[in-house]
């Protein structure tokens, strides 16, 4: 990569980080306003309880407070990339007293973060556009985007420089504010050992359920393949051999023809049985490793596919199998639904994880709820405590990013 390419990549990463921080900070601001409303409602229901008319309302407010807290926790964990981007972490029951403490802290911290972002954003817009409208203001009103009055064209033409300062502060401050707020939420809501243990138990329970569902789906698929393919072929072989037995004495020529038909059916059954075995654990994966298996898979794809695999160590068989079938499902999905002409697979190992990225130049707009195979990928990855991220805007391109732990 050239120096200019590296700079472009760094700028793109900074912009993505800033946009992500801005989205989270805006959500935190909205959550802070929600906390203020809940605080007022909570105090009001306590007054009504004293008047013996608000007991049911108090229970309702408690549920709303818990739901709000769990939503804030999901947003914080998603921002910190501590769980699946789409589904978020498993449901976590935060203690009521912790929810109360968080409501107070969030109503202040979230509003402060959103206010800082708002001021900086307004500063950028006002400073950048000031030369277009400052002269329309009455003489007694002077705008001061940079701390100095704009009452002449020279002063107005300097305001875009001030906009750059505001923009630099926005890029530097907003992601840090978002990270700090998310860490505060994570620490307050999951900071105790009991909370972490409860969360881990919930995660393991959800993981076990996901693994059982994935295992059940795999068994049903194998059973369906054997029943619809191999079993039918073997039944045909048995019927042909029964006919051969009857015709052997009466019509040897016809018997020989049926033997040839039965032989062909047996060969087809054997081929389908080999296909089922390969779908369970491809022999090339065991013999030559993941890199070679993926290259072979790409060469058989009906869509032009390139594979970029960095140096990989031999991983546990279950992990290699999961990675192989993630790419298989992704390429199958591209062939059936995307309308793409090219696909690109990148696989690498980093920090104890194997990363898989499959990109195509298709129409995009992939929807997991429409039976496109994406939900199967997510479920297979979740069974290994991996993470899945699917980016598929309308018009494309579609990118599937998967992270699988190399050891489990």
N, C-alpha and C positions, 0 to 999 in steps of 0.2 A: 504494500500500500504506500502511495506517495505521501509526501508531507502535506500537500494540499488535501488529499483524501482523508488523512488522519484529522486535520483541522475540521473538515466538513463533518466527519463522524462525531467529533467532540462537540461541535456546535449543535448538531442534531440531537445528541444525547442530552445536552443541557436544556434545549428547548422542550424535549419530551419530559424531562424531570420537572421543569418549571410548570408545564401544562398539567402534569399529574398533581403537583403540589397545589396549584390553583384550584383544581377540581375538588381536591380533598378539603382545602381551606374553606371554599364556598359551602361545601356540605357541612363542615364544622360550624360555620356561621349560622346556617339554617338550623342545625341541631341545637345551637345555643339559644336561639329564639324559641325553639320548641321546649327547651329546659326552663326558660323563663315562664312560658305559659303553663307548663306542668307544675312549676313551683307555686304560681298563683292559684291554680286549681287545687293543688294539694292542701294549701293553707285554708282555702275556702271550704273544702270538704271536712277538714278538722273542725272548723267552726260549726258546720252543719251537724257533725257527729255530736258535738256538745249539746246541740238543740234536739238530738235524738231523731233526726230526719235524714242523716247522710251516711249511714253504715254501708249501704250497698254502693253508694258513690265512692266511698273510700276504697273498697275492694277493687272497683273499676279503675280508680286512679292508680292504685298499686300495680295493677296489670299493665296499664299504659306506661308507667314509669319503667317497669322491667323490660317491656318491649322496646322502649326508646333506648334504654341502656344497651340491650343486646344489639340493636341496630348500630349504635355508635361503636360497639366493640367489633362488629363485622367490618365496618368501614375502616377502622384503625388497622385491623389485621390484614385486610386486603391492601391497604396502602403500604404497610410494612412488608408485603409479599410473604406473609407467614401461612398462607393457605391458598386454596384454589381461587383463581380470579373470578370465576363465574359464580360458583356456589357459595363461596365464603366458608368460614369455619363451621364445624358442627355446632348445634345449638348449645349455648352455655348459660346455665341458670346462675345469674349474679345475685349474691345475697342482697336483701332489701336495704340494709344499712349502707352497704357499699354503693348501691344505686343512688341513695340519697346524697352521699358524699360526692359522687360523680356528678350528679345534677347541679350541685352548687359550683363545683370546680369548672364544669363544662360551660355553664352559663356565663362565666367570667372569661375563661381562657379561650373558648371558641369564638366568643364575640370579639375579644381583643385581636385574635389572629385575623378574623375576617375584616375587622375595621382597618388594620394595617394594610392588608392587601387592597382594600377598596380605596384607601387614601393614595397608595402608590399608583394604582391603575388610573384613578382620576387625574393624578399629577401628570402621568404620561399623556393622557388624552388632551388635557387642557394645555399643557406646554407645547404639544405638537401642533395643535390647531389654533393656538393663540394668534398667529399672524393673519388668520383668515377672518377674525371677527372682533379683535380688540378695538378697532376704530369705530365700530358701531355702538360702543357703550357711551353713555353720557360722560362728559369731561370730569365730573366729580366722582365717578366710579372708575377706579384703576385696578385691573386684575394683577395679582402678584403670584404667578405660578412658581417662581424661583426665589421668592422672598424679597423681590424688588418690584416696584410698580412698573407696569408696562404702559407708558403714556407717549411713546414715540415709536416710529418705525425701527430705528436701530435696536431699541430694547425689545421690540416684538420679534425681530429676526434672530435674536439670541435665544429665544425660548425653546427652539428645537434642541439646542445643546442641553438645556435643563431637562428636556424629555429623555435624552439619553441617560442622564444621571438617574432620573426616576426609574427608567427601564432597567438599568444595572442594579439598582436597589431591589427592584421587583424580582429579578432573576436570582439574586443572592439571598434575599430574605424569605420569600414566599415558600420555596421548598424546605428551608430550615424550620420555618414556623409549622409547616404541615408535618414534618418528621417529628418535631418536638411535641406537638399536640397528640399525634398518634402514639408516640412512646408514653406520654402521660396517661392516655386512655388505657393502653395495654398494661402499664404498671399498676394503675389504680384498680382496674377491674380484674386483673389476673395476677396481681403482685404477690399474693400470699401463697404459701406452699399448699394450703388446702385448695385454693382456687386453681392452681396449676394442676394439682392431682385430679381434681374433679374434671377439669377440661381434658386432661390426658385420657381419663377413663372414657369420657364421651367420644373422644377421637378414636380410641381403640375399638369401642363398641360400633361406631359408624364404619370404621375400616373393616371390621370383621363381617358386618352385614354386607358391605360392598363386595368383599372377596367371595362370600357365599353366593351372592347373586351372580357375580361374574362366572364363578365355577359352575353354577347351575345352568347358565346360558350356554357355556361351552359344552357341557355334557349333552344338553338338548340338541345343540348343533351337530355334534358327532353322531348322536342317535338318529337324527333326521337324515344325515348324509348316508349312514349305513343302511337305513331302512329304505330310502328312496332310490339308492343306487346299487350298492353291492348286494344287498339282500335280494332285490328283484332279479339281478343278473344270475345269482346262484339258484333261485327258484326256476328260472328259465333253463339253466343247465340241467337241473334235476328232471324237469319235464321232458327235455330232449333226450336225455339218457333213458328215461322210461319208455319213450317211443322207440328208441333204438333197440331196446331189449325185446319189444314186441315184434319189430320188423326184421330182426336179425336173421330169422329162419325163412320168413316169407319173401322179403324184398331186400336182399343185402345191399343193392345199389342205393336204394333210398336210405337205408340205415347208415351207409357211409356219408351221405350228404348231411344227415342229421348230426353225425359225429363231428363233422366240420363246423356245423352251426354251433353245436355245444362247445367246441373248442374256442370258437370266436367269442362266445358269451363268457366263457371262463376267463379268457384274456382280458375282456373288458372289465369283468368283476375284479380281477387282480389289479388292473390299472386304477380303478376307482378306489380300491382298498389302499393302494399306495398313496393316492391323493389324500385320503383321510389321515393316513399316518403322517404325511408331510404337514398337514394342517395342525397336527398335535405338536410335533417337534421336528422341524425340517432337518434331514440328515446333514445337509451342507452346513447348517449352523453348528452342529456338533463337530463336524470334521474340520472345517476351515475357518470358523469364527464369524462374528457379526458383520465385519466389513465385506468379506467375500459374499456372504449371504445376501446382503443388501444390494451389492452390485449385480448379482444374478437376478434378484427380484426386479431391479430397475430395467435390466435388459429385456425382461419378459413383458414389461408394461406396454400397453397399447398407446400410451401418451409418452412423447419424447421426454425422458427423465435422466437427469444427471445426478450423480452422488458424490458428495465430498465428505469423506470420513477421515478424521485425524487419527493419530496413533492411539489404538485402544488396547488396553490389557484385557486378558480373558476374564470375563465377568461371570457371576453365578448364572447357571443355565436358565433359571427362572427370569432373571433380569434380561438376558440376551433374547429370550423368547418373547418377553413382553415388548421389548424395543422392536424386534423384527415384525411382530404382528401389528404394532402401532403404525409402522410404515406401510405394511400391507393394507391395513384398513384405509389409511389416508390415500394411497394410490388408487385403491378400488373406488373410493368415494370421488376422487378426481375424475376417474374414467366415466363413472355413471352420472354424475350430477353437475360437474363444474363447467363443462364445455371448453376446458383448457386445451392448449396445444403443447404446453411445456410444463414440466414440474422439476423442482430442484430439492434435493434432500441433503441436509447437513447434519452430521452426527459428530459429537465430540465429548470428551470426558474432562470434567473440571470440578475441583473441590469436592470430590467424593460423589459426584452425580454424573450421569450420562444425559447430555442434552440432545434433543432431536428437534429439527425444524424442517417442516415440509411446506413448500410454497408452490403455488400454481398461478398461472396467468388467466384464470377463468373469470366467470361473470360475478363471483362473490355472492354475498347475501346468504351464506350457508346458515341453516337453521337446524339446531340439534333436535327440535321437536318434530321434525318432518321425516324421521327415519332415515337420515342421511349417513348413519354409521358413526357420527361424531360422538354421540352419547356412549357408544360401545368403547371408543377410544378413551373417553374420560373415565369410564367405569373401570376399564382394565388398568389404567394408570393409578387411579385412586386406591386400588387393591394393594399397591406397593408403596402407599404414602407418597406418591408422586404428585406433580402439579401439571395441569393442562391449561393452556391459554389459546383461545381461538380468535383470530382477527380476520373478519370477512365482511368488509364494507360492501354495499351494493356497487357493482361494477368491478370489484376485485381490487387487488389480488387477495387471495385467501392464504393465510399463514397459520399453521398449527405448530405450537411450541409445547414441547413436553420435557419435563425434568423427572428423571427416575434415579433414586438412590442406588449407588453401585453395590451397596451391602444393606441387608435388612435383617 
